[in-house]
């Protein structure tokens, strides 16, 4: 299954590690350093920083999204319930 994260972007649920609010880039020095390292390695699928609202951490890197992290969590949770899977086990 795939999670639509805005625009023409999809993220495979099986690859999803975390959904983070983009605010963590200003609030957490460690997260900012990890983000900058992954970006320099080409492992960030960016959007315009002005519109960036959330970060989806996957096995492959980070996908930025213009959709709020709570909305993405809601989509993921509703999809998991609809397909009869435990949301927690979707990420394992």
N, CA, C and O atoms as a CHARMM CRD file, in Angstrom:
* protein
*
  368
    1    1 UNK  N      0.84200  -1.17900   0.00000 PROA 1      0.00000
    2    1 UNK  CA     0.00000   0.00000   0.00000 PROA 1      0.00000
    3    1 UNK  C      0.88600   1.24100   0.00000 PROA 1      0.00000
    4    1 UNK  O      2.02700   1.22000   0.46100 PROA 1      0.00000
    5    2 UNK  N      0.32700   2.30900  -0.52800 PROA 2      0.00000
    6    2 UNK  CA     1.05500   3.56700  -0.62500 PROA 2      0.00000
    7    2 UNK  C      0.27500   4.68000   0.04900 PROA 2      0.00000
    8    2 UNK  O     -0.95600   4.69800   0.03600 PROA 2      0.00000
    9    3 UNK  N      1.00700   5.59800   0.63100 PROA 3      0.00000
   10    3 UNK  CA     0.42800   6.76500   1.28200 PROA 3      0.00000
   11    3 UNK  C      0.65700   7.96900   0.37000 PROA 3      0.00000
   12    3 UNK  O      1.79600   8.27100   0.01300 PROA 3      0.00000
   13    4 UNK  N     -0.43500   8.66200  -0.01200 PROA 4      0.00000
   14    4 UNK  CA    -0.31900   9.87000  -0.81800 PROA 4      0.00000
   15    4 UNK  C      0.08400  11.00200   0.11200 PROA 4      0.00000
   16    4 UNK  O     -0.61700  11.29500   1.08000 PROA 4      0.00000
   17    5 UNK  N      1.22600  11.64700  -0.18300 PROA 5      0.00000
   18    5 UNK  CA     1.75400  12.65800   0.72400 PROA 5      0.00000
   19    5 UNK  C      1.71800  14.06700   0.13800 PROA 5      0.00000
   20    5 UNK  O      2.40800  14.96900   0.61300 PROA 5      0.00000
   21    6 UNK  N      0.89800  14.24200  -0.90400 PROA 6      0.00000
   22    6 UNK  CA     0.74700  15.55900  -1.49900 PROA 6      0.00000
   23    6 UNK  C      1.40600  15.63200  -2.86400 PROA 6      0.00000
   24    6 UNK  O      2.38100  14.93200  -3.13800 PROA 6      0.00000
   25    7 UNK  N      0.86600  16.47700  -3.70400 PROA 7      0.00000
   26    7 UNK  CA     1.39700  16.60900  -5.05800 PROA 7      0.00000
   27    7 UNK  C      1.31700  15.28400  -5.78200 PROA 7      0.00000
   28    7 UNK  O      0.27300  14.63200  -5.77800 PROA 7      0.00000
   29    8 UNK  N      2.39700  14.88600  -6.39500 PROA 8      0.00000
   30    8 UNK  CA     2.43600  13.60800  -7.09900 PROA 8      0.00000
   31    8 UNK  C      3.28700  12.58700  -6.35600 PROA 8      0.00000
   32    8 UNK  O      3.86000  11.68900  -6.97300 PROA 8      0.00000
   33    9 UNK  N      3.37200  12.71800  -5.04600 PROA 9      0.00000
   34    9 UNK  CA     4.25600  11.87100  -4.24800 PROA 9      0.00000
   35    9 UNK  C      3.50200  10.77700  -3.49500 PROA 9      0.00000
   36    9 UNK  O      2.44900  11.00200  -2.89800 PROA 9      0.00000
   37   10 UNK  N      4.08800   9.59400  -3.55200 PROA 10     0.00000
   38   10 UNK  CA     3.58100   8.44300  -2.81100 PROA 10     0.00000
   39   10 UNK  C      4.73200   7.84100  -2.03200 PROA 10     0.00000
   40   10 UNK  O      5.87800   7.85400  -2.48100 PROA 10     0.00000
   41   11 UNK  N      4.41400   7.31000  -0.85400 PROA 11     0.00000
   42   11 UNK  CA     5.40300   6.61000  -0.04300 PROA 11     0.00000
   43   11 UNK  C      4.84000   5.23600   0.28500 PROA 11     0.00000
   44   11 UNK  O      3.70100   5.11500   0.73700 PROA 11     0.00000
   45   12 UNK  N      5.63900   4.20600   0.05600 PROA 12     0.00000
   46   12 UNK  CA     5.21000   2.84600   0.38100 PROA 12     0.00000
   47   12 UNK  C      5.11400   2.69600   1.90000 PROA 12     0.00000
   48   12 UNK  O      6.05900   3.02100   2.61800 PROA 12     0.00000
   49   13 UNK  N      3.98400   2.20900   2.38100 PROA 13     0.00000
   50   13 UNK  CA     3.81000   2.02900   3.82500 PROA 13     0.00000
   51   13 UNK  C      4.84800   1.07600   4.39600 PROA 13     0.00000
   52   13 UNK  O      5.27300   1.23500   5.54000 PROA 13     0.00000
   53   14 UNK  N      5.25600   0.10000   3.62000 PROA 14     0.00000
   54   14 UNK  CA     6.24000  -0.86900   4.11700 PROA 14     0.00000
   55   14 UNK  C      7.61000  -0.22800   4.32900 PROA 14     0.00000
   56   14 UNK  O      8.42600  -0.76900   5.07600 PROA 14     0.00000
   57   15 UNK  N      7.88200   0.91300   3.68800 PROA 15     0.00000
   58   15 UNK  CA     9.15900   1.61400   3.83900 PROA 15     0.00000
   59   15 UNK  C      9.11400   2.71300   4.90100 PROA 15     0.00000
   60   15 UNK  O     10.15700   3.24100   5.28800 PROA 15     0.00000
   61   16 UNK  N      7.92200   3.05900   5.37200 PROA 16     0.00000
   62   16 UNK  CA     7.74800   4.18700   6.27900 PROA 16     0.00000
   63   16 UNK  C      8.28800   3.88300   7.67400 PROA 16     0.00000
   64   16 UNK  O      7.92100   2.88600   8.29700 PROA 16     0.00000
   65   17 UNK  N      9.16600   4.76400   8.14700 PROA 17     0.00000
   66   17 UNK  CA     9.74200   4.62600   9.48400 PROA 17     0.00000
   67   17 UNK  C      9.10500   5.62000  10.44400 PROA 17     0.00000
   68   17 UNK  O      8.78900   5.26900  11.58100 PROA 17     0.00000
   69   18 UNK  N      8.90900   6.87700   9.99000 PROA 18     0.00000
   70   18 UNK  CA     8.35200   7.91000  10.86800 PROA 18     0.00000
   71   18 UNK  C      7.73300   9.03200  10.04300 PROA 18     0.00000
   72   18 UNK  O      8.14600   9.30200   8.91500 PROA 18     0.00000
   73   19 UNK  N      6.73400   9.67300  10.63400 PROA 19     0.00000
   74   19 UNK  CA     6.13400  10.88300  10.08700 PROA 19     0.00000
   75   19 UNK  C      6.43100  11.98200  11.10300 PROA 19     0.00000
   76   19 UNK  O      5.98500  11.91200  12.24800 PROA 19     0.00000
   77   20 UNK  N      7.18700  12.99700  10.67900 PROA 20     0.00000
   78   20 UNK  CA     7.60300  14.05500  11.59500 PROA 20     0.00000
   79   20 UNK  C      7.09400  15.40900  11.12100 PROA 20     0.00000
   80   20 UNK  O      6.99100  15.65800   9.92000 PROA 20     0.00000
   81   21 UNK  N      6.78000  16.27300  12.06100 PROA 21     0.00000
   82   21 UNK  CA     6.45900  17.65500  11.74900 PROA 21     0.00000
   83   21 UNK  C      7.74900  18.33500  11.31000 PROA 21     0.00000
   84   21 UNK  O      8.79600  18.10900  11.91600 PROA 21     0.00000
   85   22 UNK  N      7.69600  19.15200  10.28200 PROA 22     0.00000
   86   22 UNK  CA     8.89600  19.81600   9.76500 PROA 22     0.00000
   87   22 UNK  C      9.52800  20.74000  10.80300 PROA 22     0.00000
   88   22 UNK  O     10.69700  21.10300  10.67200 PROA 22     0.00000
   89   23 UNK  N      8.78200  21.11900  11.82000 PROA 23     0.00000
   90   23 UNK  CA     9.31700  21.95800  12.88900 PROA 23     0.00000
   91   23 UNK  C     10.48900  21.33600  13.62500 PROA 23     0.00000
   92   23 UNK  O     11.26000  22.04900  14.26800 PROA 23     0.00000
   93   24 UNK  N     10.63800  20.03000  13.54500 PROA 24     0.00000
   94   24 UNK  CA    11.75900  19.37800  14.23400 PROA 24     0.00000
   95   24 UNK  C     13.09300  19.84800  13.67200 PROA 24     0.00000
   96   24 UNK  O     14.11800  19.73400  14.34400 PROA 24     0.00000
   97   25 UNK  N     13.09500  20.37500  12.45100 PROA 25     0.00000
   98   25 UNK  CA    14.34800  20.84800  11.86400 PROA 25     0.00000
   99   25 UNK  C     14.87300  22.08800  12.57200 PROA 25     0.00000
  100   25 UNK  O     16.07500  22.35300  12.55200 PROA 25     0.00000
  101   26 UNK  N     13.98800  22.84200  13.19400 PROA 26     0.00000
  102   26 UNK  CA    14.43300  24.01600  13.93800 PROA 26     0.00000
  103   26 UNK  C     14.51700  23.74900  15.43600 PROA 26     0.00000
  104   26 UNK  O     15.19600  24.47800  16.15800 PROA 26     0.00000
  105   27 UNK  N     13.83900  22.71900  15.90300 PROA 27     0.00000
  106   27 UNK  CA    13.78900  22.44000  17.33200 PROA 27     0.00000
  107   27 UNK  C     14.85400  21.45800  17.80500 PROA 27     0.00000
  108   27 UNK  O     15.24400  21.48800  18.97200 PROA 27     0.00000
  109   28 UNK  N     15.32600  20.59300  16.92200 PROA 28     0.00000
  110   28 UNK  CA    16.26100  19.54600  17.31900 PROA 28     0.00000
  111   28 UNK  C     17.55200  19.63700  16.50300 PROA 28     0.00000
  112   28 UNK  O     17.55000  19.45300  15.28600 PROA 28     0.00000
  113   29 UNK  N     18.63200  19.91800  17.18700 PROA 29     0.00000
  114   29 UNK  CA    19.92300  20.03000  16.51200 PROA 29     0.00000
  115   29 UNK  C     20.33700  18.70800  15.86100 PROA 29     0.00000
  116   29 UNK  O     20.85800  18.69600  14.74600 PROA 29     0.00000
  117   30 UNK  N     20.10300  17.59900  16.56200 PROA 30     0.00000
  118   30 UNK  CA    20.48900  16.28400  16.04900 PROA 30     0.00000
  119   30 UNK  C     19.70500  15.93300  14.78300 PROA 30     0.00000
  120   30 UNK  O     20.26700  15.42000  13.81500 PROA 30     0.00000
  121   31 UNK  N     18.39900  16.21800  14.80500 PROA 31     0.00000
  122   31 UNK  CA    17.57400  15.93800  13.63300 PROA 31     0.00000
  123   31 UNK  C     18.00500  16.80700  12.46600 PROA 31     0.00000
  124   31 UNK  O     18.05900  16.33500  11.33100 PROA 31     0.00000
  125   32 UNK  N     18.31100  18.06500  12.72700 PROA 32     0.00000
  126   32 UNK  CA    18.77200  18.98900  11.67000 PROA 32     0.00000
  127   32 UNK  C     20.06900  18.46400  11.04600 PROA 32     0.00000
  128   32 UNK  O     20.22100  18.48800   9.82500 PROA 32     0.00000
  129   33 UNK  N     21.00500  17.99000  11.87900 PROA 33     0.00000
  130   33 UNK  CA    22.27100  17.46200  11.37200 PROA 33     0.00000
  131   33 UNK  C     22.04400  16.22000  10.50900 PROA 33     0.00000
  132   33 UNK  O     22.66200  16.07200   9.45500 PROA 33     0.00000
  133   34 UNK  N     21.15800  15.32900  10.95800 PROA 34     0.00000
  134   34 UNK  CA    20.84800  14.13700  10.18000 PROA 34     0.00000
  135   34 UNK  C     20.23300  14.54100   8.83900 PROA 34     0.00000
  136   34 UNK  O     20.60300  14.00000   7.79700 PROA 34     0.00000
  137   35 UNK  N     19.29900  15.48700   8.86500 PROA 35     0.00000
  138   35 UNK  CA    18.63800  15.97200   7.65500 PROA 35     0.00000
  139   35 UNK  C     19.66600  16.54300   6.67000 PROA 35     0.00000
  140   35 UNK  O     19.64000  16.21500   5.48400 PROA 35     0.00000
  141   36 UNK  N     20.55600  17.38500   7.15900 PROA 36     0.00000
  142   36 UNK  CA    21.55700  18.00600   6.29000 PROA 36     0.00000
  143   36 UNK  C     22.50500  16.96500   5.69900 PROA 36     0.00000
  144   36 UNK  O     22.90300  17.07900   4.54000 PROA 36     0.00000
  145   37 UNK  N     22.86800  15.95800   6.48100 PROA 37     0.00000
  146   37 UNK  CA    23.72900  14.88900   5.97800 PROA 37     0.00000
  147   37 UNK  C     23.02800  14.11500   4.86600 PROA 37     0.00000
  148   37 UNK  O     23.60800  13.87700   3.80600 PROA 37     0.00000
  149   38 UNK  N     21.76600  13.72000   5.11400 PROA 38     0.00000
  150   38 UNK  CA    21.01700  12.98000   4.10000 PROA 38     0.00000
  151   38 UNK  C     20.79600  13.82900   2.84900 PROA 38     0.00000
  152   38 UNK  O     20.84000  13.31500   1.73100 PROA 38     0.00000
  153   39 UNK  N     20.56300  15.10300   3.03600 PROA 39     0.00000
  154   39 UNK  CA    20.36300  15.99100   1.88000 PROA 39     0.00000
  155   39 UNK  C     21.63500  16.08200   1.04300 PROA 39     0.00000
  156   39 UNK  O     21.57300  16.06300  -0.18600 PROA 39     0.00000
  157   40 UNK  N     22.79000  16.18100   1.70700 PROA 40     0.00000
  158   40 UNK  CA    24.06100  16.24900   0.97000 PROA 40     0.00000
  159   40 UNK  C     24.34800  14.94300   0.23200 PROA 40     0.00000
  160   40 UNK  O     25.06600  14.94400  -0.76800 PROA 40     0.00000
  161   41 UNK  N     23.79600  13.83600   0.71400 PROA 41     0.00000
  162   41 UNK  CA    23.97000  12.53200   0.07100 PROA 41     0.00000
  163   41 UNK  C     22.91800  12.29000  -1.01500 PROA 41     0.00000
  164   41 UNK  O     22.94500  11.25300  -1.67800 PROA 41     0.00000
  165   42 UNK  N     21.99900  13.22800  -1.20200 PROA 42     0.00000
  166   42 UNK  CA    20.95800  13.08300  -2.21400 PROA 42     0.00000
  167   42 UNK  C     19.81000  12.18900  -1.77300 PROA 42     0.00000
  168   42 UNK  O     19.05900  11.68800  -2.60900 PROA 42     0.00000
  169   43 UNK  N     19.66600  11.98300  -0.46800 PROA 43     0.00000
  170   43 UNK  CA    18.62900  11.08700   0.05300 PROA 43     0.00000
  171   43 UNK  C     17.39400  11.83500   0.54200 PROA 43     0.00000
  172   43 UNK  O     16.57600  11.27500   1.27200 PROA 43     0.00000
  173   44 UNK  N     17.25500  13.11000   0.13900 PROA 44     0.00000
  174   44 UNK  CA    16.07300  13.89100   0.51100 PROA 44     0.00000
  175   44 UNK  C     15.32100  14.24200  -0.76500 PROA 44     0.00000
  176   44 UNK  O     15.89600  14.77800  -1.71300 PROA 44     0.00000
  177   45 UNK  N     14.03100  13.93100  -0.77600 PROA 45     0.00000
  178   45 UNK  CA    13.14500  14.29000  -1.88500 PROA 45     0.00000
  179   45 UNK  C     12.45900  15.58700  -1.45900 PROA 45     0.00000
  180   45 UNK  O     11.43400  15.54300  -0.77900 PROA 45     0.00000
  181   46 UNK  N     13.01400  16.75300  -1.85100 PROA 46     0.00000
  182   46 UNK  CA    12.56800  18.02700  -1.27700 PROA 46     0.00000
  183   46 UNK  C     11.34000  18.64300  -1.94500 PROA 46     0.00000
  184   46 UNK  O     10.97200  18.31100  -3.07100 PROA 46     0.00000
  185   47 UNK  N     10.73100  19.55200  -1.19700 PROA 47     0.00000
  186   47 UNK  CA     9.72500  20.48000  -1.71700 PROA 47     0.00000
  187   47 UNK  C     10.22400  21.87600  -1.35600 PROA 47     0.00000
  188   47 UNK  O     11.23300  22.01700  -0.66600 PROA 47     0.00000
  189   48 UNK  N      9.53800  22.88300  -1.80900 PROA 48     0.00000
  190   48 UNK  CA     9.89400  24.26000  -1.46500 PROA 48     0.00000
  191   48 UNK  C      9.85800  24.40900   0.05400 PROA 48     0.00000
  192   48 UNK  O      8.83400  24.11500   0.67000 PROA 48     0.00000
  193   49 UNK  N     10.96200  24.86300   0.68000 PROA 49     0.00000
  194   49 UNK  CA    10.99100  24.98800   2.14600 PROA 49     0.00000
  195   49 UNK  C      9.86000  25.83800   2.72100 PROA 49     0.00000
  196   49 UNK  O      9.44900  25.63300   3.86300 PROA 49     0.00000
  197   50 UNK  N      9.35300  26.79200   1.93400 PROA 50     0.00000
  198   50 UNK  CA     8.25900  27.62900   2.40100 PROA 50     0.00000
  199   50 UNK  C      6.98700  26.80500   2.62700 PROA 50     0.00000
  200   50 UNK  O      6.19000  27.11100   3.51300 PROA 50     0.00000
  201   51 UNK  N      6.80600  25.75300   1.81300 PROA 51     0.00000
  202   51 UNK  CA     5.59600  24.93700   1.88600 PROA 51     0.00000
  203   51 UNK  C      5.80200  23.63400   2.65500 PROA 51     0.00000
  204   51 UNK  O      4.83400  22.91100   2.89100 PROA 51     0.00000
  205   52 UNK  N      7.01400  23.31900   3.04800 PROA 52     0.00000
  206   52 UNK  CA     7.31600  22.05800   3.74000 PROA 52     0.00000
  207   52 UNK  C      6.62400  22.03100   5.10900 PROA 52     0.00000
  208   52 UNK  O      6.84200  22.91200   5.94200 PROA 52     0.00000
  209   53 UNK  N      5.77800  20.99700   5.33100 PROA 53     0.00000
  210   53 UNK  CA     5.06000  20.88200   6.60000 PROA 53     0.00000
  211   53 UNK  C      5.40100  19.60500   7.35100 PROA 53     0.00000
  212   53 UNK  O      5.22800  19.53100   8.56700 PROA 53     0.00000
  213   54 UNK  N      5.88800  18.59600   6.62800 PROA 54     0.00000
  214   54 UNK  CA     6.22500  17.34200   7.30600 PROA 54     0.00000
  215   54 UNK  C      7.35500  16.62300   6.58500 PROA 54     0.00000
  216   54 UNK  O      7.66800  16.90300   5.42800 PROA 54     0.00000
  217   55 UNK  N      7.95500  15.68600   7.31300 PROA 55     0.00000
  218   55 UNK  CA     9.04000  14.86300   6.78500 PROA 55     0.00000
  219   55 UNK  C      8.65100  13.40800   6.99100 PROA 55     0.00000
  220   55 UNK  O      8.23500  13.01800   8.08200 PROA 55     0.00000
  221   56 UNK  N      8.78700  12.61700   5.95200 PROA 56     0.00000
  222   56 UNK  CA     8.51800  11.19000   6.05400 PROA 56     0.00000
  223   56 UNK  C      9.84900  10.46000   5.95300 PROA 56     0.00000
  224   56 UNK  O     10.49900  10.46900   4.90800 PROA 56     0.00000
  225   57 UNK  N     10.23800   9.83700   7.03600 PROA 57     0.00000
  226   57 UNK  CA    11.48900   9.09100   7.06800 PROA 57     0.00000
  227   57 UNK  C     11.18600   7.68400   6.57100 PROA 57     0.00000
  228   57 UNK  O     10.29200   7.00700   7.07800 PROA 57     0.00000
  229   58 UNK  N     11.95400   7.25800   5.56200 PROA 58     0.00000
  230   58 UNK  CA    11.77400   5.92600   4.99100 PROA 58     0.00000
  231   58 UNK  C     13.10800   5.18900   5.01000 PROA 58     0.00000
  232   58 UNK  O     14.13000   5.73500   5.42500 PROA 58     0.00000
  233   59 UNK  N     13.07900   3.95300   4.55800 PROA 59     0.00000
  234   59 UNK  CA    14.30400   3.17100   4.44500 PROA 59     0.00000
  235   59 UNK  C     15.28500   3.80600   3.46400 PROA 59     0.00000
  236   59 UNK  O     16.49400   3.59700   3.57100 PROA 59     0.00000
  237   60 UNK  N     14.77300   4.57700   2.51300 PROA 60     0.00000
  238   60 UNK  CA    15.58500   5.17000   1.45600 PROA 60     0.00000
  239   60 UNK  C     16.08400   6.57700   1.78600 PROA 60     0.00000
  240   60 UNK  O     17.03000   7.04700   1.15500 PROA 60     0.00000
  241   61 UNK  N     15.47800   7.25500   2.75000 PROA 61     0.00000
  242   61 UNK  CA    15.85800   8.62500   3.07800 PROA 61     0.00000
  243   61 UNK  C     14.67400   9.38900   3.62000 PROA 61     0.00000
  244   61 UNK  O     13.90000   8.86300   4.42000 PROA 61     0.00000
  245   62 UNK  N     14.52800  10.63900   3.18500 PROA 62     0.00000
  246   62 UNK  CA    13.45600  11.50600   3.67100 PROA 62     0.00000
  247   62 UNK  C     12.68100  12.05900   2.48000 PROA 62     0.00000
  248   62 UNK  O     13.26600  12.52300   1.50200 PROA 62     0.00000
  249   63 UNK  N     11.36400  12.00100   2.57800 PROA 63     0.00000
  250   63 UNK  CA    10.49200  12.64000   1.60600 PROA 63     0.00000
  251   63 UNK  C      9.80100  13.79900   2.31200 PROA 63     0.00000
  252   63 UNK  O      9.13500  13.60700   3.32900 PROA 63     0.00000
  253   64 UNK  N      9.96000  14.99900   1.76900 PROA 64     0.00000
  254   64 UNK  CA     9.28800  16.16000   2.33500 PROA 64     0.00000
  255   64 UNK  C      7.87400  16.22700   1.77300 PROA 64     0.00000
  256   64 UNK  O      7.60900  15.77900   0.65800 PROA 64     0.00000
  257   65 UNK  N      6.97300  16.79700   2.56900 PROA 65     0.00000
  258   65 UNK  CA     5.58600  16.90000   2.15100 PROA 65     0.00000
  259   65 UNK  C      5.01200  18.26000   2.51600 PROA 65     0.00000
  260   65 UNK  O      5.41300  18.88500   3.49800 PROA 65     0.00000
  261   66 UNK  N      4.06300  18.69800   1.69800 PROA 66     0.00000
  262   66 UNK  CA     3.35100  19.94400   1.97000 PROA 66     0.00000
  263   66 UNK  C      2.12000  19.68800   2.83800 PROA 66     0.00000
  264   66 UNK  O      1.41300  20.62700   3.20500 PROA 66     0.00000
  265   67 UNK  N      1.86500  18.43100   3.16400 PROA 67     0.00000
  266   67 UNK  CA     0.71300  18.03700   3.97400 PROA 67     0.00000
  267   67 UNK  C      1.15700  17.94200   5.43800 PROA 67     0.00000
  268   67 UNK  O      2.25400  17.46200   5.72600 PROA 67     0.00000
  269   68 UNK  N      0.31200  18.39500   6.35000 PROA 68     0.00000
  270   68 UNK  CA     0.63100  18.36700   7.78400 PROA 68     0.00000
  271   68 UNK  C      0.83200  16.93300   8.27100 PROA 68     0.00000
  272   68 UNK  O      0.18100  16.00800   7.78500 PROA 68     0.00000
  273   69 UNK  N      1.72200  16.76000   9.22100 PROA 69     0.00000
  274   69 UNK  CA     2.03600  15.42900   9.74400 PROA 69     0.00000
  275   69 UNK  C      0.81000  14.75200  10.35500 PROA 69     0.00000
  276   69 UNK  O      0.64500  13.54100  10.21300 PROA 69     0.00000
  277   70 UNK  N     -0.03700  15.49900  11.02100 PROA 70     0.00000
  278   70 UNK  CA    -1.24300  14.91500  11.61300 PROA 70     0.00000
  279   70 UNK  C     -2.20000  14.40800  10.53300 PROA 70     0.00000
  280   70 UNK  O     -2.82800  13.36300  10.70300 PROA 70     0.00000
  281   71 UNK  N     -2.31300  15.13600   9.43400 PROA 71     0.00000
  282   71 UNK  CA    -3.15100  14.70100   8.32100 PROA 71     0.00000
  283   71 UNK  C     -2.59800  13.41800   7.70800 PROA 71     0.00000
  284   71 UNK  O     -3.35900  12.50700   7.38100 PROA 71     0.00000
  285   72 UNK  N     -1.28200  13.34500   7.55200 PROA 72     0.00000
  286   72 UNK  CA    -0.66800  12.13300   6.99700 PROA 72     0.00000
  287   72 UNK  C     -0.87700  10.94000   7.92800 PROA 72     0.00000
  288   72 UNK  O     -1.17100   9.83300   7.47600 PROA 72     0.00000
  289   73 UNK  N     -0.72300  11.17500   9.23500 PROA 73     0.00000
  290   73 UNK  CA    -0.97400  10.10000  10.19800 PROA 73     0.00000
  291   73 UNK  C     -2.41800   9.62600  10.09000 PROA 73     0.00000
  292   73 UNK  O     -2.68800   8.42500  10.10200 PROA 73     0.00000
  293   74 UNK  N     -3.34400  10.57700   9.98600 PROA 74     0.00000
  294   74 UNK  CA    -4.77200  10.24500   9.84100 PROA 74     0.00000
  295   74 UNK  C     -5.01200   9.38400   8.60100 PROA 74     0.00000
  296   74 UNK  O     -5.72800   8.38400   8.66900 PROA 74     0.00000
  297   75 UNK  N     -4.41900   9.76500   7.47100 PROA 75     0.00000
  298   75 UNK  CA    -4.57200   8.99100   6.23900 PROA 75     0.00000
  299   75 UNK  C     -4.04600   7.57100   6.42600 PROA 75     0.00000
  300   75 UNK  O     -4.69800   6.59800   6.04700 PROA 75     0.00000
  301   76 UNK  N     -2.87000   7.47100   7.00900 PROA 76     0.00000
  302   76 UNK  CA    -2.24000   6.17100   7.23600 PROA 76     0.00000
  303   76 UNK  C     -3.11700   5.31200   8.14900 PROA 76     0.00000
  304   76 UNK  O     -3.34000   4.13300   7.87400 PROA 76     0.00000
  305   77 UNK  N     -3.60500   5.90100   9.22100 PROA 77     0.00000
  306   77 UNK  CA    -4.41500   5.15700  10.18300 PROA 77     0.00000
  307   77 UNK  C     -5.73700   4.70200   9.56400 PROA 77     0.00000
  308   77 UNK  O     -6.14100   3.55400   9.74900 PROA 77     0.00000
  309   78 UNK  N     -6.41900   5.59400   8.82600 PROA 78     0.00000
  310   78 UNK  CA    -7.68200   5.23000   8.17300 PROA 78     0.00000
  311   78 UNK  C     -7.47700   4.12200   7.14200 PROA 78     0.00000
  312   78 UNK  O     -8.28300   3.19600   7.04900 PROA 78     0.00000
  313   79 UNK  N     -6.40800   4.22100   6.37900 PROA 79     0.00000
  314   79 UNK  CA    -6.12300   3.19700   5.38000 PROA 79     0.00000
  315   79 UNK  C     -5.85500   1.84500   6.04400 PROA 79     0.00000
  316   79 UNK  O     -6.31200   0.80900   5.56100 PROA 79     0.00000
  317   80 UNK  N     -5.12700   1.86300   7.13200 PROA 80     0.00000
  318   80 UNK  CA    -4.81600   0.62900   7.84700 PROA 80     0.00000
  319   80 UNK  C     -6.08700  -0.01500   8.39800 PROA 80     0.00000
  320   80 UNK  O     -6.25000  -1.23300   8.32200 PROA 80     0.00000
  321   81 UNK  N     -6.98600   0.79800   8.95100 PROA 81     0.00000
  322   81 UNK  CA    -8.25600   0.26100   9.46400 PROA 81     0.00000
  323   81 UNK  C     -9.10800  -0.28700   8.33100 PROA 81     0.00000
  324   81 UNK  O     -9.72200  -1.34400   8.46800 PROA 81     0.00000
  325   82 UNK  N     -9.14800   0.43200   7.20500 PROA 82     0.00000
  326   82 UNK  CA    -9.95400   0.01500   6.06300 PROA 82     0.00000
  327   82 UNK  C     -9.49500  -1.33900   5.53300 PROA 82     0.00000
  328   82 UNK  O    -10.31900  -2.16500   5.14000 PROA 82     0.00000
  329   83 UNK  N     -8.20500  -1.56500   5.52000 PROA 83     0.00000
  330   83 UNK  CA    -7.66500  -2.81400   4.98700 PROA 83     0.00000
  331   83 UNK  C     -7.51600  -3.87900   6.06000 PROA 83     0.00000
  332   83 UNK  O     -7.02600  -4.97400   5.78300 PROA 83     0.00000
  333   84 UNK  N     -7.93600  -3.56800   7.29200 PROA 84     0.00000
  334   84 UNK  CA    -7.94000  -4.55200   8.36400 PROA 84     0.00000
  335   84 UNK  C     -6.57600  -4.90900   8.89000 PROA 84     0.00000
  336   84 UNK  O     -6.35500  -6.03200   9.34400 PROA 84     0.00000
  337   85 UNK  N     -5.64900  -3.95700   8.83200 PROA 85     0.00000
  338   85 UNK  CA    -4.32200  -4.21400   9.37800 PROA 85     0.00000
  339   85 UNK  C     -4.09300  -3.33000  10.58200 PROA 85     0.00000
  340   85 UNK  O     -4.62400  -2.22300  10.66600 PROA 85     0.00000
  341   86 UNK  N     -3.30600  -3.82300  11.50400 PROA 86     0.00000
  342   86 UNK  CA    -2.93500  -3.04400  12.68200 PROA 86     0.00000
  343   86 UNK  C     -1.93100  -1.99600  12.26100 PROA 86     0.00000
  344   86 UNK  O     -0.88400  -2.35600  11.72100 PROA 86     0.00000
  345   87 UNK  N     -2.19700  -0.69200  12.48300 PROA 87     0.00000
  346   87 UNK  CA    -1.27900   0.34100  12.05300 PROA 87     0.00000
  347   87 UNK  C      0.14600   0.12600  12.56400 PROA 87     0.00000
  348   87 UNK  O      1.10300   0.38700  11.83500 PROA 87     0.00000
  349   88 UNK  N      0.30000  -0.33200  13.76800 PROA 88     0.00000
  350   88 UNK  CA     1.63700  -0.53600  14.31900 PROA 88     0.00000
  351   88 UNK  C      2.38500  -1.62500  13.56700 PROA 88     0.00000
  352   88 UNK  O      3.59500  -1.51600  13.37000 PROA 88     0.00000
  353   89 UNK  N      1.69000  -2.66600  13.14400 PROA 89     0.00000
  354   89 UNK  CA     2.37100  -3.74400  12.44000 PROA 89     0.00000
  355   89 UNK  C      2.67400  -3.37500  11.00000 PROA 89     0.00000
  356   89 UNK  O      3.49400  -4.03500  10.36300 PROA 89     0.00000
  357   90 UNK  N      2.02900  -2.32700  10.46200 PROA 90     0.00000
  358   90 UNK  CA     2.32000  -1.88300   9.09400 PROA 90     0.00000
  359   90 UNK  C      3.73300  -1.34900   8.98600 PROA 90     0.00000
  360   90 UNK  O      4.35900  -1.42300   7.92900 PROA 90     0.00000
  361   91 UNK  N      4.22900  -0.80800  10.09100 PROA 91     0.00000
  362   91 UNK  CA     5.55000  -0.20100  10.06300 PROA 91     0.00000
  363   91 UNK  C      6.65000  -1.15900  10.47700 PROA 91     0.00000
  364   91 UNK  O      7.83100  -0.82500  10.37300 PROA 91     0.00000
  365   92 UNK  N      6.28700  -2.33300  10.94000 PROA 92     0.00000
  366   92 UNK  CA     7.30900  -3.27400  11.40800 PROA 92     0.00000
  367   92 UNK  C      8.00300  -3.96500  10.25700 PROA 92     0.00000
  368   92 UNK  O      8.89100  -4.79000  10.47600 PROA 92     0.00000
